[in-house]
Amino acid sequence: MGIDSLIGGTIWDEYSQKVTELMNNPKNMGEITTKQAEAMGAKLIVADFGAESCGDAVRLYWAVDTKSDMIIDAKFKSFGCGTAIASSDTMAELCKGKTVDEAVKITNIDVEKAMRDTPDVPAVPPQKMHCSVMAYDVIKKAAAQYKGVDIESFEEETIVCECARVTLSTLREVIRLNDLTTVEQITDYTKAGAFCKSCIRPGGHEEKDIYLVDLLAEYEKEKMAQTADAASEGNIDFAQMTIVQRLKLVEKAIDENIRQMLIMDGGNVEILDIKENGAYFDIYIRYLGACSGCASSSTGTLFAIESILREKVDQNIRVIPL
Amino acid sequence: MRVYLDNNATTIVDPHVFAAMEPFFVQKYGNPNSLHQFASDTHKPLKEAMQKIYAGIGASNEDSVVVTSCATESNNWVFKSIYFEYIVTGRKNHIIVSEVEHPSIIASAKFLETLGCKVTYLPINHEGIVEADTVRDFITDKTALVSIMWVNNETGAIFPIEEIAQICAEKGVLFHTDAVQAIGKLPVDVSTVPIDYLTISAHKFHGPKGVGALYMRKNKELTPLFHGGAQMGGFRSGTLNVAGIVGMGKAIEAAIDGLDFEISEVRELRDRLEDALLDLPDTFVVTPREKRVANTILVSFRGIEGEAMLWDLNRAGIGASTGSACASEDLESNPVMEAIGADADLAHTAIRFSLSRYTTSEEIDYVIDVVKEAVVRLRGISSSYAYAPEGHSDGLDVKSH
């Protein structure tokens, strides 16, 4: 862990000069009234996103020229922290002069980049990135209202990490292609989870339908199912198997080759445990019925069981009767 | 002008405390437990400081007041030792805390839960106070420990510790209180209240950071967390922080001496600030004044997100806080506001002003002016105070201007 993580941040010191200036003097803060819109010959659109109870809310006003679909003027009001106010202001600025269809393509990343002082230094620290997401969502809401359509019609894909705009399908693909097993790896590959961290697991700033940990669990399950299939077809090394897979395979070999014989003699056998012992796999068994106490159980029968398991399952098996 | 109103997070070191500590860096640096005159140089001042700390909380010489590195260490020590002594041995399986304890208590309790301990998180009432009767209701014969803070760091609410301690004593359950916010704000006396363990922290009462203490009543001593050279009677090994202990001794003495000033002068300034804040429309204060320590206000400004208010205060040189200061990087809503069941819209609007004996009347006048301006500016930006045209019903409720 590096020094920054150890001593924690002072998030305000990481704001760009632009964010600071916009928070102090937002340019597009305000309202557009129905009368003002009419005077411009435009249609007034008012869209809300978020709620005060969640800590962030924004209201976007658009005056749209209905002939050209052009956004002539945009204003905002916002309940939120400095980043929320600055990014709402930037978002309103970016909307102006664009058609509604063009505006819908503005992402929170465009908003964040527009607030940078220098192109390669982020405008806000990672944990503040989610404050710019709201600015993006409210545009879609306004556009949906203008076009009289459902807001979902603008979202072609499910977004899991809103801050970095990483989709569900991208995440699924990257996890499988690179055999990722940890959240840190996902973040390294896709940036998902690098910002507000809400998408990592439940309990963060925002509630999600699916989290990164769910995607990892999903892939893990898939891999397990694959190995289980491979194991039942005998395509996998005994040493690579889980304990359950090993037990199943040993049971299967005994069922198919030994158990019938024992039952015919009025006995049986049960597998108690399989333990790795250096290079060996020690299989502990217990004789049942007539087998227990039978002289051959520690000689002939035992050798028979052991040699069948060595042949059918693994060379390094030792059978130990209790 | 720079005004510091975040004294529940940490305080300025009293210049007299600083002066008392200074000789113990360059002039007197001997390990007090060594056998030479360098040790003797530090041993006597160390003993005097310990006597002041004992006196500061009314501890008898048969009790143990073990100096630690901070309140977090003291609180962790109690929980982890209770686990070693009672939970892991199977004697008990249950701990009671309040839902508004400091993170060092809540996180320790959550950790013990992962080890199989059961934890009850007691609710606070609408005034932000834990009622003593709720403690009684949840104690079982398997309860090992009750831990309730004396004063809440967010609201300044005073919890009924005398009563709760009495209930625990009657039921034979160990009782710990985190008294970090109580020292210098109200009388803390373990000789009259049956408290088994009590946590304090020097930097909350104008002492140095990095010095805390845990009081343990006679015959209630805990298993140490730090094993080593048997300093602090074997309860906490590690070379003694002589300068820190001397600083805490001086600071607690000054805090006790200043108690009258706190409940008269500091209270007067606080009340003047609070009256002015409540004169503004749509502002709310949590916990009635008479049930709070004299220095704290937790106030909500409807329609203004807490961090935005902090921004405007900071621009004007004023330091205050939203949530618990140590957690202000987390950006979550104020836990106390949630716990008292405040209107959900208010959960992110709370600001804490906490004064000290160093706060001046001029500073309070200035803060009142700045807050008034900030409220106008930020409500001007706020969507909850915004115009919505006729028929616009989705989204936010529109509050009156």
Interface residues (C-beta under 8 A of the other chain):
Chain A: G8 G9 I11 W12 M23 N24 P26 M29 E31 T33 T34 L44 V46 A47 D48 F49 A51 E52 S53 C54 G55 D56 A57 V58 R59 F76 K77 S78 F79 G80 C81 G82 A84 I85 Q127 H205
Chain B: G303 I304 E305 E307 A308 W311 N314 R315 E329 L331 E332 S333 A344 D345 A347 H348 T349 G380 I381 S382 S383 S384 Y385 A386 Y387 A388 P389 E390 H392 D394 G395 L396
